[in-house]
Amino acid sequence: MNLSGVLVDVNHQSDALAAYRNARELYQTMELDNNVQLCNNAIGRLSQSKTPLVSRRGFWAWLRRLWRWVCSWFRR
């Protein structure tokens, strides 16, 4: 499960999902039910669709404000 966590941290969700699934399979073979449940929880979290933090419209408005601010510094 450590590899899976690192893959999540570096934004490799598809690889992390595969690693969690492999870990779950190993834990099932070893009958470690608690770890199987942890893997299932992580797989569920990674499988959920992610919504963007900022909408497209909000991003462009933010970018326009940033551009105006940068330009105002050069006009001084």
Backbone as CSV, one residue per row, in Angstrom:
resi,resn,N_x,N_y,N_z,CA_x,CA_y,CA_z,C_x,C_y,C_z
1,MET,0.806,-1.186,0.000,0.000,0.000,0.000,0.854,1.255,0.000
2,ASN,2.123,1.154,0.381,2.984,2.338,0.379,3.200,2.854,-1.034
3,LEU,3.414,1.951,-1.981,3.600,2.350,-3.371,2.362,3.079,-3.871
4,SER,1.207,2.576,-3.536,-0.047,3.201,-3.974,-0.152,4.621,-3.451
5,GLY,0.199,4.827,-2.202,0.138,6.161,-1.610,1.071,7.137,-2.297
6,VAL,2.260,6.671,-2.629,3.222,7.526,-3.319,2.704,7.879,-4.710
7,LEU,2.116,6.905,-5.402,1.576,7.164,-6.738,0.441,8.179,-6.694
8,VAL,-0.370,8.126,-5.650,-1.433,9.118,-5.490,-0.817,10.492,-5.277
9,ASP,0.225,10.559,-4.455,0.865,11.838,-4.155,1.464,12.506,-5.392
10,VAL,1.912,11.711,-6.357,2.521,12.287,-7.556,1.539,12.308,-8.736
11,ASN,0.250,12.200,-8.431,-0.834,12.310,-9.426,-0.788,11.249,-10.517
12,HIS,-0.523,10.022,-10.140,-0.594,8.886,-11.065,-1.732,7.982,-10.603
13,GLN,-2.964,8.505,-10.714,-4.122,7.797,-10.166,-4.345,6.434,-10.794
14,SER,-4.171,6.306,-12.097,-4.426,5.015,-12.735,-3.432,3.965,-12.249
15,ASP,-2.167,4.361,-12.087,-1.166,3.429,-11.557,-1.443,3.111,-10.095
16,ALA,-1.902,4.107,-9.355,-2.230,3.886,-7.939,-3.394,2.912,-7.801
17,LEU,-4.401,3.052,-8.664,-5.523,2.116,-8.633,-5.046,0.687,-8.870
18,ALA,-4.180,0.511,-9.866,-3.648,-0.820,-10.161,-2.857,-1.360,-8.971
19,ALA,-2.064,-0.508,-8.330,-1.273,-0.948,-7.175,-2.176,-1.325,-5.999
20,TYR,-3.234,-0.532,-5.756,-4.174,-0.867,-4.689,-4.884,-2.187,-4.986
21,ARG,-5.234,-2.410,-6.241,-5.901,-3.672,-6.594,-4.966,-4.864,-6.399
22,ASN,-3.697,-4.695,-6.766,-2.718,-5.767,-6.533,-2.534,-6.023,-5.048
23,ALA,-2.436,-4.949,-4.270,-2.278,-5.095,-2.819,-3.496,-5.791,-2.217
24,ARG,-4.688,-5.410,-2.684,-5.911,-6.031,-2.169,-5.913,-7.529,-2.444
25,GLU,-5.486,-7.901,-3.639,-5.437,-9.319,-3.995,-4.467,-10.078,-3.091
26,LEU,-3.317,-9.472,-2.828,-2.348,-10.118,-1.928,-2.900,-10.235,-0.508
27,TYR,-3.536,-9.169,-0.023,-4.101,-9.197,1.325,-5.228,-10.219,1.438
28,GLN,-6.008,-10.377,0.360,-7.063,-11.396,0.384,-6.462,-12.783,0.475
29,THR,-5.371,-13.013,-0.238,-4.688,-14.308,-0.195,-4.149,-14.590,1.204
30,MET,-3.654,-13.535,1.866,-3.092,-13.699,3.211,-4.161,-13.586,4.297
31,GLU,-5.425,-13.360,3.889,-6.562,-13.251,4.802,-6.397,-12.115,5.817
32,LEU,-5.919,-10.985,5.338,-5.779,-9.790,6.174,-6.952,-8.859,5.847
33,ASP,-8.087,-9.146,6.461,-9.331,-8.469,6.122,-9.284,-6.956,6.349
34,ASN,-8.611,-6.521,7.389,-8.532,-5.083,7.666,-7.825,-4.353,6.523
35,ASN,-6.728,-4.930,6.047,-5.991,-4.302,4.947,-6.777,-4.368,3.644
36,VAL,-7.543,-5.433,3.452,-8.401,-5.531,2.266,-9.405,-4.384,2.285
37,GLN,-9.985,-4.120,3.452,-10.956,-3.036,3.561,-10.309,-1.682,3.312
38,LEU,-9.089,-1.484,3.799,-8.371,-0.230,3.537,-8.144,-0.036,2.042
39,CYS,-7.785,-1.108,1.357,-7.588,-1.029,-0.094,-8.909,-0.725,-0.794
40,ASN,-9.983,-1.376,-0.365,-11.292,-1.112,-0.969,-11.688,0.352,-0.798
41,ASN,-11.439,0.901,0.387,-11.759,2.314,0.634,-10.953,3.228,-0.275
42,ALA,-9.669,2.934,-0.415,-8.804,3.765,-1.263,-9.225,3.657,-2.725
43,ILE,-9.562,2.457,-3.166,-10.009,2.264,-4.543,-11.297,3.046,-4.779
44,GLY,-12.191,3.024,-3.809,-13.441,3.784,-3.932,-13.194,5.269,-4.041
45,ARG,-12.277,5.788,-3.223,-11.966,7.224,-3.281,-11.357,7.611,-4.622
46,LEU,-10.450,6.785,-5.124,-9.784,7.105,-6.389,-10.711,6.922,-7.587
47,SER,-11.703,6.071,-7.446,-12.608,5.795,-8.563,-13.673,6.867,-8.728
48,GLN,-13.902,7.659,-7.699,-14.911,8.714,-7.790,-14.438,9.770,-8.773
49,SER,-15.384,10.305,-9.523,-15.012,11.352,-10.473,-14.661,12.617,-9.710
50,LYS,-13.646,13.274,-10.181,-13.177,14.497,-9.540,-13.801,15.697,-10.236
51,THR,-14.274,16.640,-9.465,-14.770,17.881,-10.044,-13.658,18.914,-9.959
52,PRO,-13.534,19.742,-10.955,-12.462,20.729,-10.923,-12.657,21.715,-9.773
53,LEU,-11.551,22.175,-9.221,-11.607,23.120,-8.118,-12.124,24.481,-8.569
54,VAL,-11.837,24.838,-9.800,-12.245,26.128,-10.335,-12.940,25.878,-11.669
55,SER,-14.067,26.513,-11.872,-14.751,26.368,-13.154,-13.951,27.070,-14.233
56,ARG,-14.246,26.743,-15.483,-13.524,27.378,-16.584,-13.729,28.882,-16.574
57,ARG,-14.963,29.296,-16.361,-15.252,30.725,-16.351,-14.499,31.408,-15.214
58,GLY,-14.498,30.797,-14.057,-13.785,31.362,-12.914,-12.295,31.435,-13.142
59,PHE,-11.734,30.434,-13.821,-10.311,30.431,-14.108,-9.936,31.588,-15.028
60,TRP,-10.718,31.784,-16.102,-10.388,32.845,-17.039,-10.568,34.222,-16.412
61,ALA,-11.562,34.361,-15.558,-11.743,35.646,-14.866,-10.549,35.909,-13.953
62,TRP,-10.105,34.887,-13.259,-8.937,35.011,-12.388,-7.695,35.359,-13.206
63,LEU,-7.540,34.689,-14.352,-6.384,34.946,-15.200,-6.398,36.377,-15.743
64,ARG,-7.582,36.886,-16.124,-7.696,38.268,-16.590,-7.294,39.251,-15.492
65,ARG,-7.765,39.007,-14.258,-7.406,39.891,-13.138,-5.902,39.848,-12.883
66,LEU,-5.334,38.667,-12.954,-3.893,38.533,-12.751,-3.130,39.291,-13.829
67,TRP,-3.571,39.165,-15.083,-2.915,39.854,-16.183,-2.980,41.367,-16.000
68,ARG,-4.128,41.864,-15.609,-4.275,43.309,-15.374,-3.344,43.772,-14.256
69,TRP,-3.250,42.973,-13.207,-2.381,43.319,-12.089,-0.926,43.352,-12.535
70,VAL,-0.509,42.349,-13.319,0.877,42.313,-13.810,1.140,43.513,-14.715
71,CYS,0.196,43.813,-15.614,0.376,44.967,-16.499,0.452,46.268,-15.712
72,SER,-0.310,46.379,-14.652,-0.290,47.616,-13.858,1.084,47.827,-13.220
73,TRP,1.793,46.777,-12.905,3.121,46.912,-12.333,4.113,47.484,-13.346
74,PHE,3.929,47.113,-14.617,4.861,47.617,-15.640,4.558,49.028,-16.073
75,ARG,3.367,49.490,-15.801,2.990,50.869,-16.168,3.529,51.878,-15.173
76,ARG,3.946,51.460,-14.044,4.399,52.379,-12.980,5.721,53.004,-13.311
